[in-house]
């Protein structure tokens, strides 16, 4: 005889049901019963600003959207010509990709970050995060 289930309920953690682990907060959410750090709920960043903890390559590239860049990549597993330089305007950047457009030909490139070595700019790199004006907290030794 099959066990009976109550209509509309399933044990937590079943596929397609409640995300996350029961009793644990979802990422970005304060733990129940504990006030968030600083006594405030996390706020989304203002337009044009990046979250405090996200100083990643894709965010630096987004801050430099519209600039001409040279993107150096290495494609492992190839015996010859395993390095390539792409030059173009930064159109977009995501966690795993960069989109460049060649202003001379109009050709667009979707480049995977996994192959990225480094990026060169002929002009100053924009790196203006909202926390740049916050004074550093001295490290206390015990």
Secondary structure, DSSP 8 states (H G I E B T S, - for coil): ------TT---TT-TTS--S-TTS--TTS--TTS--GGGS------TT---TT---HHHHHHHTTTSEEEEEEE-TT-SSS-EEEEEEEEEEE-SSEEEEE-TTT--EEEEEGGGEEEEEESS------GGGGS--------
